[in-house]
Amino acid sequence: MKRFLSIRLNMLIGIISGLVFILSACGGSGPGSPGSQGSENTGAKIEITGVNHNDAGFGDQGDNWDIDYIQDICEDGTGEPFGNDFGSFTFKATPLDTSFTPGNLHIETYTVEFFPQDPGAPPIERLNGFNSFTIEPTGDEFQSGNFMLIDVARKVKVAQDVTSGLYSPQRIPILYDMRVTFYGQDDFGNDFSIEFTRTIDLADFNNC
C-alpha cells in the first residue's frame, strides 16, 4: 500500500513539474515586453519616459512614426529630403532604496528589431548600434542624443521588396512593431538593459 501511494505521489509530482515547464515556456518575450532588467543589481529603477522621432523629411515628428521609404522627385526637379531616422529618448533612473546611492548607469550599445504585423510584409534586418550615454540615478529626467533606428538602406530594401512583388503586404502603410533594447553597465560593472516598443508605419510619404 505504501509503495502504491509512493508511485502515485511521484506521478503527481511529475505531472505538476511538466505543467510548470509548459507554462513557463509560454511566456515569451515578443514585441510589447515592457520594463528593464538588472535593477536588482544596479539598485536603480530605469524608465524611458519619452521618445521623439526625427527624420530628414518631416524633421522632429515628436511621437509620430511615419517612416518614408521612397525618395520622391519634387516639382522643381529636386529630390525630397530623405535620410536615416533617429530617436531621442528621455530616461529616468530612481534608487530602489533611499538609503543606498546607486552608481551612474552607462548605456553602451543598443539593438533595433522589427516585427511585421502583416505576414506578407518584408522582413527588416536587426540594427546593432553603438551610442554612449550616461543616466544619473537621481530621479531626474535625462534626454539622450539621437540614436539611429532605421537607415536608408533598410528603408529602401522594404520598398524594393514590395514594388518588385517579392512581398505582398495586405495594407500600406506597412505596420511593424519596433523594439529598441539598450544595454549598459553601472559604475560597478553591473549589467542592465531597458526596452522601448511601439508600432511604426512605412510607406511612400511625400515630403516635397
Sequence and secondary structure as in RCSB ss.txt:
>XXXX:A:sequence
MKRFLSIRLNMLIGIISGLVFILSACGGSGPGSPGSQGSENTGAKIEITGVNHNDAGFGDQGDNWDIDYIQDICE
DGTGEPFGNDFGSFTFKATPLDTSFTPGNLHIETYTVEFFPQDPGAPPIERLNGFNSFTIEPTGDEFQSGNFMLI
DVARKVKVAQDVTSGLYSPQRIPILYDMRVTFYGQDDFGNDFSIEFTRTIDLADFNNC
>XXXX:A:secstr
 HHHHHHHHHHHHHHHHHHHHHHHHT    TT  SEE HHHHSEEEEEEEEEEEETTTEEEET  EEE S  B T
TS B     EEEEEEEEEEESSTTS    EEEEEEEEEEEESSTTS     EEEEEEEEE SSS EEEEEEEEEE
 HHHHHHHHHHHHTTS   SSSSEEEEEEEEEEEEETT  EEEEEEEEEEEEE     
